[in-house]
Amino acid sequence: MTNENLIQYLYGIADNSLILGQRLGELCGHGPTLETDIALTNISLDLFGQVRSYFQYLAELSKDDLTEDDLAFLRKEREYKNVLLVEQPNTDFAYIIVRQYFFDVFHFMLLEKLQDSKNVNLQAIAKKSIKEVAYHQRFSGDWLLRLGDGTEESKQKAQQAVNDLWVFTDELFHVTKDDEAVIKAGHGVDVRLLEDDYYTKITNQLKQATLEVPETKYFQKGGKQGIHSEHMGYILADMQFMQRAYPDMKW
């Protein structure tokens, strides 16, 4: 395992939380109720806190004189390694919840295994973050049940969200060459081993919510290789504006 392998592996984890945190941040003040609005904002802040830990470690690993702000705001689109799922738009509340649940289940499983990493920095981040992600998973899972087993309209919207977002779930378990090297060294998690448990849990939750499990076998991918959807450019335009308009600005 090289230093560059580890850097790219970390981007693959951190960028998921960064982009999903940005998506949830767009909702601040727009939640369906005050309590839910605050909950989604707090989840966004949790994700950004986790990103800071990853990016501070990445800055230490980098041979260049970089800061966590440089890593968050000054990379080009193809340099972000998040999966396509987390960049999907906030179409409606059902999409927000389904997207969140699909990611939360994976995120929790990943952090569970990352606590056993040979890398003490990743161990520490995982042990701190998993408490937050346990709440994220409970929040999104409970809302999925309420929407699926709620009114006719909420059920229809939840089912549409499941049908549309299902095609992005398989990419969560793709492994790059950098991932392979880090896994082999005992620093990373082989996410392929999580796939069966993930789909079992997701399927059981959907059935409990009286929702149908999509039968499609076609899945979209590309984000982990830096090939993103049309939504990514708009996310970065918003997220990077201040840092690019006022270089080296400090809060």
C-alpha positions as CSV (number, residue, x, y, z in Angstrom):
1,M,0.0,0.0,0.0
2,T,1.3,3.4,-1.0
3,N,0.5,6.8,0.6
4,E,-1.4,7.7,-2.6
5,N,-3.5,4.5,-2.2
6,L,-4.6,5.6,1.3
7,I,-5.3,9.2,0.2
8,Q,-7.6,8.0,-2.6
9,Y,-9.3,5.5,-0.3
10,L,-10.0,8.3,2.2
11,Y,-11.5,10.5,-0.5
12,G,-13.8,7.7,-1.4
13,I,-15.2,7.7,2.2
14,A,-15.0,11.4,3.1
15,D,-16.5,12.7,-0.2
16,N,-19.7,10.7,0.4
17,S,-20.3,12.5,3.7
18,L,-19.2,15.9,2.2
19,I,-21.7,15.8,-0.7
20,L,-24.5,14.4,1.3
21,G,-23.9,16.9,4.0
22,Q,-24.1,19.7,1.4
23,R,-27.3,18.3,0.0
24,L,-28.9,18.2,3.5
25,G,-27.6,21.7,4.2
26,E,-29.7,23.0,1.3
27,L,-32.8,22.0,3.3
28,C,-32.1,24.2,6.3
29,G,-35.3,26.2,6.9
30,H,-37.3,24.0,4.4
31,G,-38.1,20.9,6.5
32,P,-41.8,19.8,6.6
33,T,-41.8,20.5,10.4
34,L,-39.5,22.4,12.7
35,E,-38.4,19.3,14.5
36,T,-37.6,17.5,11.3
37,D,-35.9,20.6,9.9
38,I,-33.6,20.7,12.9
39,A,-32.9,17.0,12.8
40,L,-31.8,17.1,9.1
41,T,-29.6,20.1,9.8
42,N,-28.0,18.3,12.7
43,I,-27.4,15.3,10.5
44,S,-25.7,17.6,8.0
45,L,-23.5,19.0,10.7
46,D,-22.6,15.5,11.9
47,L,-21.5,14.6,8.4
48,F,-19.4,17.8,8.0
49,G,-17.8,17.1,11.4
50,Q,-16.8,13.6,10.1
51,V,-15.5,15.1,6.9
52,R,-13.2,17.5,8.8
53,S,-11.6,14.6,10.6
54,Y,-10.9,12.8,7.3
55,F,-9.7,15.9,5.6
56,Q,-7.4,16.9,8.5
57,Y,-5.8,13.4,8.2
58,L,-5.6,13.7,4.4
59,A,-3.9,17.1,4.7
60,E,-1.3,15.4,6.9
61,L,-0.7,12.7,4.4
62,S,-0.4,15.0,1.4
63,K,3.0,16.1,0.3
64,D,1.6,19.4,-0.7
65,D,0.9,22.3,1.7
66,L,-2.8,21.7,1.8
67,T,-5.5,22.5,4.4
68,E,-8.9,20.8,5.0
69,D,-10.5,23.8,3.2
70,D,-8.4,23.3,0.1
71,L,-9.5,19.6,0.0
72,A,-13.2,20.5,0.4
73,F,-13.4,23.5,-1.8
74,L,-10.6,23.6,-4.4
75,R,-10.7,20.3,-6.2
76,K,-12.2,19.8,-9.6
77,E,-15.3,17.7,-10.2
78,R,-13.4,14.7,-11.5
79,E,-11.3,14.7,-8.3
80,Y,-14.3,14.0,-6.0
81,K,-14.8,10.2,-5.4
82,N,-18.3,10.1,-3.9
83,V,-20.9,7.6,-5.1
84,L,-23.7,8.9,-7.3
85,L,-26.4,8.2,-4.7
86,V,-25.4,11.1,-2.4
87,E,-25.4,13.7,-5.1
88,Q,-29.0,13.0,-6.2
89,P,-31.3,16.1,-5.8
90,N,-33.8,16.8,-3.0
91,T,-36.8,16.1,-5.3
92,D,-39.2,15.9,-2.3
93,F,-39.2,14.7,1.3
94,A,-39.6,11.1,0.3
95,Y,-36.5,11.2,-1.9
96,I,-34.6,12.8,0.9
97,I,-35.5,10.1,3.4
98,V,-35.0,7.2,1.0
99,R,-31.6,8.5,-0.2
100,Q,-30.6,9.0,3.4
101,Y,-31.7,5.5,4.5
102,F,-30.0,3.8,1.6
103,F,-26.7,5.6,2.5
104,D,-27.1,5.3,6.3
105,V,-27.4,1.6,6.4
106,F,-24.2,1.3,4.3
107,H,-22.4,4.0,6.3
108,F,-23.1,2.3,9.6
109,M,-21.9,-1.1,8.4
110,L,-18.8,0.5,7.0
111,L,-17.9,2.2,10.3
112,E,-18.6,-0.9,12.3
113,K,-15.8,-2.7,10.3
114,L,-13.6,0.4,10.1
115,Q,-13.2,0.3,13.9
116,D,-11.0,-2.8,13.4
117,S,-8.7,-1.1,11.0
118,K,-4.9,-1.3,11.5
119,N,-4.9,2.4,11.0
120,V,-5.3,4.1,14.3
121,N,-6.6,7.4,12.8
122,L,-9.3,5.6,10.9
123,Q,-10.2,3.6,14.0
124,A,-10.6,6.8,16.0
125,I,-12.8,8.5,13.4
126,A,-15.0,5.4,13.0
127,K,-15.5,5.0,16.8
128,K,-16.5,8.6,17.1
129,S,-18.7,8.7,14.0
130,I,-20.6,5.5,14.5
131,K,-22.6,6.9,17.4
132,E,-23.8,9.7,15.2
133,V,-24.6,7.4,12.2
134,A,-26.6,5.1,14.4
135,Y,-28.9,8.0,15.0
136,H,-29.0,8.9,11.3
137,Q,-30.0,5.3,10.5
138,R,-32.7,5.3,13.1
139,F,-34.1,8.6,12.0
140,S,-34.3,7.8,8.3
141,G,-35.5,4.2,8.9
142,D,-38.4,5.5,11.1
143,W,-39.4,8.0,8.6
144,L,-39.3,5.4,5.8
145,L,-41.8,3.4,7.8
146,R,-44.0,6.4,8.4
147,L,-44.1,7.3,4.7
148,G,-44.5,3.8,3.3
149,D,-47.2,2.8,5.7
150,G,-48.8,6.2,5.9
151,T,-51.3,7.9,3.5
152,E,-51.8,6.9,-0.1
153,E,-49.9,9.9,-1.3
154,S,-46.9,9.4,1.0
155,K,-46.8,5.7,0.1
156,Q,-46.8,6.6,-3.6
157,K,-44.0,9.1,-3.3
158,A,-41.9,6.8,-1.1
159,Q,-42.3,4.0,-3.7
160,Q,-41.3,6.3,-6.5
161,A,-38.2,7.4,-4.6
162,V,-37.2,3.8,-3.9
163,N,-37.7,2.9,-7.6
164,D,-35.6,5.8,-8.8
165,L,-32.8,5.7,-6.2
166,W,-32.4,1.9,-6.1
167,V,-30.2,1.9,-9.2
168,F,-27.5,3.9,-7.3
169,T,-27.1,1.4,-4.4
170,D,-24.9,-1.2,-6.1
171,E,-22.0,1.4,-6.5
172,L,-21.6,1.5,-2.7
173,F,-20.0,-2.0,-3.0
174,H,-17.6,-1.2,-5.9
175,V,-13.9,-1.5,-5.1
176,T,-11.2,0.5,-6.9
177,K,-7.6,-0.5,-7.3
178,D,-6.6,2.0,-4.5
179,D,-9.3,0.4,-2.3
180,E,-7.8,-3.1,-3.0
181,A,-4.4,-2.0,-1.9
182,V,-5.7,-0.4,1.3
183,I,-7.9,-3.4,2.1
184,K,-5.0,-5.8,1.5
185,A,-2.9,-3.8,4.0
186,G,-5.6,-4.2,6.6
187,H,-6.3,-0.5,6.8
188,G,-9.6,-0.5,4.8
189,V,-12.9,-2.4,4.7
190,D,-13.8,-4.8,1.9
191,V,-17.3,-3.4,1.3
192,R,-18.1,-6.3,-1.0
193,L,-18.5,-8.5,2.1
194,L,-21.2,-6.2,3.4
195,E,-23.4,-6.4,0.3
196,D,-25.6,-9.3,1.2
197,D,-26.3,-8.1,4.7
198,Y,-27.0,-4.6,3.3
199,Y,-29.7,-5.8,0.8
200,T,-31.2,-8.1,3.4
201,K,-31.7,-5.2,5.9
202,I,-32.9,-2.8,3.2
203,T,-35.4,-5.4,1.8
204,N,-36.8,-6.2,5.3
205,Q,-37.3,-2.5,6.0
206,L,-39.0,-1.9,2.7
207,K,-41.4,-4.8,3.3
208,Q,-42.1,-3.6,6.8
209,A,-42.9,-0.2,5.2
210,T,-45.3,-2.0,2.8
211,L,-43.1,-0.9,-0.1
212,E,-42.0,-3.1,-3.0
213,V,-38.4,-4.0,-3.6
214,P,-37.4,-3.0,-7.2
215,E,-36.6,-5.9,-9.5
216,T,-34.3,-4.0,-11.8
217,K,-30.8,-5.5,-12.3
218,Y,-29.5,-2.4,-13.9
219,F,-27.3,-0.1,-11.7
220,Q,-25.6,3.2,-12.4
221,K,-22.0,3.8,-11.4
222,G,-19.1,6.1,-12.0
223,G,-18.9,8.4,-9.0
224,K,-16.1,6.4,-7.4
225,Q,-14.0,7.0,-10.5
226,G,-14.8,10.7,-10.6
227,I,-17.5,10.4,-13.3
228,H,-20.5,12.2,-11.9
229,S,-24.1,13.0,-12.7
230,E,-25.3,16.3,-14.1
231,H,-26.2,17.4,-10.5
232,M,-22.6,17.4,-9.2
233,G,-21.5,20.6,-11.0
234,Y,-24.4,22.6,-9.5
235,I,-23.5,21.3,-6.0
236,L,-19.9,22.3,-6.4
237,A,-20.8,25.7,-7.8
238,D,-22.7,26.5,-4.6
239,M,-20.3,24.9,-2.3
240,Q,-17.1,26.3,-3.8
241,F,-18.3,29.8,-4.6
242,M,-17.0,31.7,-1.6
243,Q,-13.5,30.0,-1.6
244,R,-13.0,30.6,-5.3
245,A,-14.3,34.2,-5.3
246,Y,-12.2,35.1,-2.3
247,P,-9.1,32.9,-2.3
248,D,-7.6,32.0,1.0
249,M,-10.4,33.6,3.0
250,K,-10.7,32.6,6.6
251,W,-13.8,32.4,8.7
